[in-house]
Amino acid sequence: MTTSPLANLSATRELLDEFGLATKHRLGQNFLIDNHVIEHICQLAELDGTERVLEVGPGIGTLTLALVQEAARVVSIEMDATLEPVLDAHAADHDNFRYIMGDALKVSPALIAGAAGGEPEVFVANLPYNVAATIILQYFETMPSLRRAVVMVQKEVADRIAACPGTKAFGAYTVKLSLYGTVTGRFEVPPRCFMPAPHVDSAVVRIDRCRPAEGGDGSSGASLDPRAVGRVVDAAFAQRRKTIRNSMGANGFDKRALDAAFESADIAPTARAETLSVEDFIRLARALESLAGREVDA
């Protein structure tokens, strides 16, 4: 079992005292102090020692020190400058660890690849909860080399990631992420596993990238730009109490084109967005794209 020397209360306190640090609530920092959680994360990540791993929000390096035991190279992105001395010390002790100081949403994939010695293949992180959902989707969109992600997020975000059609948690984000990956594992992490204990419940989810020709449910998405599907999804959920026809019609789509596309895709225009599957949205986007192509040819 992979362990982290920092995944306990006394070691965490000692390191914080050594570097003169205090928890930064403004950045949502809650330090993981339960090694069982670290072990479970590493089990889900299934690292075999050959992978380049990307981490966001390493904090004092609790998860990082476990990952460097399992991966060929670990690159972490941290935005809190006060933590740089800690990460620098870890880098001095571990030849396969590099870090980048900056905003994880602004650091370029090229810079990450340069630090990792190649494009990252696995994303493992205890993410800052306020930007977790955005980071996960952006990384799958912009780093096609990522084969899977194992990420700790707020429980409500995990619910959105894994939601099924027809449920309250199912929304535009669920569909758009499903175009890139599917959830293959999950476990809950209670507040007592952190110092200080947060006021929210957490969960770790594993997301495996779909094959390029698939949507998140295995449906064919070949030659269809996920961004085109994303525009359909955003318009459909923009006014989720309305029918999909009215919501999309009020958000940039011509209703005559919509009616033809609904018929072609075998989707009821009176349906609401949360009742449609990922496959439905892919078919609808393809139908709209096909209709637009015919208009251009005409």
Salt bridges, closest charged atoms under 4 A:
GLU39 OE1 - HIS36 ND1 3.75
GLU46 OE1 - ARG206 NH1 2.59
GLU51 OE2 - ARG148 NH2 3.81
GLU121 OE2 - ARG52 NH2 3.80
GLU121 OE2 - ARG147 NH1 3.77
ASP159 OD2 - LYS155 NZ 3.16
ASP159 OD1 - ARG186 NH2 2.77
GLU188 OE2 - ARG186 NE 2.80
ASP208 OD1 - ARG206 NE 2.68
GLU214 OE2 - ARG211 NH2 2.27
ASP225 OD2 - ARG227 NH2 3.09
ASP234 OD1 - LYS176 NZ 2.86
ASP254 OD2 - ARG256 NE 3.81
ASP259 OD1 - ARG245 NE 2.65
GLU274 OE1 - ARG240 NE 3.98
ASP280 OD1 - ARG283 NH2 3.01
